Amino acid sequence: MEYVLLGALLVGVLLFLAGWLAVVIKGFQRHAVTGVFALIPVLNVVTLPSLWHRVSGWVMVGFVGFLLAIGAWLGGAPTQLQQQAQRFGLGISAPPAAVAVAANTPAPSVKPATATASSALTTTALSLPPAQPQTAAPVNNTTVPVQSTPSTAAPVAQTPETTSSAIQAQALPSKALYHMVFEALPLDKVGDNTGSYLRIVQKDGKRREGKLQNVTNTEITVEEREEGGVRSQTFKLNELREVFILRNQQNQE
């Protein structure tokens, strides 16, 4: 079964070459220019109308051989061709699929030969002078009993600083001291709040928010934040219905 694809590939290539050579020979028999065009794989299609009555059968044979060779190639013929070449000692590169499989195969791990290296070490006896006897200090083997009761942390002395900080911590309010709210702002006071955050309500009901950049007698410029960044938008004062400014409002207990 392993030689079926190789045989199909070989037969397909031979049929394709036979059809191509037949067209080339018939082209030279008709005219030299026609033969030259028939040699070129793409331009030889131009010569088919004038040679079709002579080479129609060979063209069909070459087309069948081309389809057979393509089918064998896609069916795995390159892998079998590479295996047969390695068997006979021919240097043919492996197909991309085989290269990818070989690249993904982990390399075998090599363990260092520690035992062999250690056995190769030789020991050399050194003659050393006799050491003078030294009197060892007596070791006290008295054991100290250890209590298994958990240790208790020593109480921290309350200094005046810690007492005052504890009093201050207890005196903090239970809620925020202020919150942000929008307050109505007259149109003639808009110029006094450059750099503030405004909410603009136009006469058509649209609401816009942004940072006030510039104010003139007829229009204002607001910096709006969008997903893509920051954009400056200009509004005419006669098109505005209401303007609100964002301010801090102190919470009342």
Secondary structure, DSSP 8 states (H G I E B T S, - for coil): -TTHHHHHHHHHHHHHHHHHHHHHHHHHHH-HHHHHHHHSTTGGGGGHHHHHHHHHHHHHHHHHHHHHHHHHHHTTHHHHHHHHHHHTT------HHHHHHHHHS--------HHHHHHT----------------------------S----------HHHHHHHHHHHTS-SS-SEEEEEEE--GGGGGGGTTSEEEEEETTS-EEEEEEEEE-SSEEEEEEEETTEEEEEEEEGGGEEEEEEEEEEE---
